[in-house]
């Protein structure tokens, strides 16, 4: 399917990376198959290849409440127990030094681990937070659809990740699904109101007019009315 959204976990690359992280947890001797909720269960709600019945359930208030009050706290406890999250960071960071990783997939895998940890509200050491900040400029980032395979961020996803780092608090889950400003990455909890949707494309969202104006030169290329779209991929 490729990429159907501009932000984190809105493309095959990110969701596949979550599965690789799951495999890494298994390789650490953790029986993750016995978990009641998987790592991907926190972030797979954007998957356009999910069955229609599942997509319908994802949009219900009951599902949202279960995700926030059951699934995410369960995974947070798992990651914090015996410092599993800390050990996962260490194992993932060790893979970054592979010289043949031309497309920085190993480094981006560390980004995905960080995003999953923040999604759960799990404990992250300051050294790992700083490593994530240092890693972001090293990851490929593009602002438009590519002819080749995607590697790394789209710019709204990069902003979303940086805002999550800036507002990280242990024990506080960070949603990557709710609307975020395409320019600064902030969400409702950061700014006190829901980001405003672009009136034309109905996709991009902004915390205010200043961010919308600042991102217009980049956004106008993809600002297409829904009735004029020819492909789902972006």
Residue pairs with C-beta under 8 A, 6 or more apart in sequence:
1 11
1 12
1 48
1 49
1 232
1 233
2 11
2 12
2 150
2 233
3 10
3 11
3 12
3 13
3 145
3 150
3 154
3 233
3 234
4 10
4 11
4 46
4 48
4 232
4 233
4 234
5 11
5 46
5 203
5 234
6 154
6 155
6 156
6 157
6 182
6 203
6 204
6 234
7 154
7 156
7 157
7 160
7 176
7 180
8 14
8 43
8 115
8 157
8 160
8 161
8 176
9 15
9 18
9 43
9 44
9 46
9 115
9 176
9 177
10 46
10 157
11 150
13 108
13 149
13 150
13 151
14 43
14 112
15 40
15 43
15 44
15 47
17 105
17 108
17 109
17 112
18 39
18 40
18 43
18 44
18 112
18 116
19 40
20 109
21 39
21 88
21 92
21 109
21 112
21 113
21 116
22 32
22 38
22 39
22 40
24 88
24 91
24 92
25 32
25 39
25 84
25 88
26 32
26 33
27 91
28 84
28 87
28 88
28 91
30 84
32 38
32 39
35 74
35 75
35 78
36 74
37 70
37 71
37 74
37 75
39 75
39 116
41 67
41 71
41 75
42 67
42 71
42 72
42 75
42 116
42 119
42 120
43 115
43 116
43 119
43 176
43 177
44 50
45 58
45 67
45 177
46 177
48 232
50 58
57 63
68 173
72 119
72 120
72 121
72 173
73 173
75 120
75 122
76 120
76 121
76 122
76 171
76 173
78 84
79 85
79 88
79 117
79 120
79 122
79 123
80 122
80 123
85 117
85 122
85 123
85 124
86 123
86 125
86 128
88 113
89 110
89 113
89 114
89 117
89 124
89 125
89 128
89 131
92 106
92 109
92 110
92 113
93 110
93 131
95 106
95 109
96 106
96 107
96 110
98 106
101 107
103 140
103 151
104 138
104 139
104 140
104 151
104 152
105 151
107 135
107 138
107 139
108 139
108 151
108 152
110 131
110 132
110 135
111 132
111 135
111 136
111 139
111 161
114 124
114 128
114 132
114 161
114 165
115 161
115 164
115 176
117 124
118 124
118 164
118 165
118 168
118 173
118 174
119 173
119 174
119 175
119 176
120 173
121 169
121 170
121 171
121 172
121 173
121 174
122 170
123 170
124 168
124 170
129 165
129 168
132 165
133 162
133 165
136 158
136 161
136 162
139 152
139 153
139 158
140 151
140 152
140 153
141 152
141 153
141 154
141 155
141 158
142 150
142 152
142 153
142 154
142 155
143 154
143 155
143 218
143 221
144 218
144 221
144 222
145 222
145 233
145 234
153 161
154 234
155 182
155 218
156 180
156 182
156 183
156 185
156 204
158 185
159 180
159 181
159 182
159 183
159 184
159 185
160 176
160 180
160 185
161 185
162 185
163 180
163 181
163 184
163 185
163 186
163 187
163 190
164 174
164 176
164 185
167 174
167 186
167 189
167 190
168 174
175 187
178 187
178 188
179 187
179 188
179 194
179 195
179 197
179 205
180 186
180 187
180 195
180 205
181 187
181 191
181 195
181 205
181 206
181 207
181 211
182 204
182 205
182 206
182 211
182 215
182 219
183 206
183 207
183 211
183 212
183 214
183 215
184 207
184 211
186 195
186 207
187 195
188 194
188 195
190 207
191 207
191 208
195 205
195 206
195 207
196 205
196 206
196 207
196 208
196 212
197 203
197 204
197 205
198 204
198 205
198 206
198 212
198 219
198 223
200 223
200 224
200 225
201 222
201 223
201 224
201 225
201 226
202 225
202 226
203 222
204 215
204 219
204 223
206 212
206 215
222 234
